[in-house]
Amino acid sequence: MKLLSIIIPVYNAEKYLKECIDSILEQSFEDFELLLIDDGSKDSSGLICDSYAQEDERVKSFHLENGGPSRARNYGIRKAIGEYI
């Protein structure tokens, strides 16, 4: 079990998404999972999420139909395995 679950709802964020993900993955603390919840993005955000999930075992990528950030966040909470969210 991971100590920390970090949930990021993603919607059409391709312009800033890599910088966001990289800043989390570059932290010295490593006992976490990063859940990227693509909320029906129309740009390449979903592909970026999948790419990071394939490259780093701490990253998980999920895809939903657009339902808003609260729905995406709640989905992430249900999928989280960390002791803290």
C-alpha positions, -999 to +999 in steps of 0.1 A: +000+000+000+012+035-008+013+062+018-002+089-004-026+091-033-025+122-054-055+127-076-055+151-106-087+156-126-076+164-162-096+182-188-080+197-220-048+205-202-022+194-227-004+228-226+004+224-189+000+188-181+035+175-186+049+203-164+024+194-137+031+157-138+069+162-140+069+184-109+051+157-089+073+129-101+105+149-094+098+152-057+122+134-033+093+117-016+084+085-036+059+066-016+028+078-036+006+069-064-005+096-089-040+091-103-047+110-135-084+112-142-090+123-178-125+138-178-133+134-215-106+157-229-108+167-265-071+174-268-041+150-263-044+151-225-056+115-224-026+103-244-002+122-222-017+105-191-014+071-207+022+078-217+032+086-181+013+056-168+033+033-191+066+049-181+062+051-143+046+025-121+035+052-096+012+067-123-023+054-131-044+068-159-082+066-161-106+079-187-142+091-181-168+108-202-169+145-193-187+150-160-169+178-143-140+180-119-160+168-089-170+136-106-134+130-117-121+137-083-146+114-066-138+086-091-101+090-082-110+088-045-127+055-051-097+041-070-071+054-045-052+029-024-031+053-004-034+058+033-038+095+027-054+113-002 
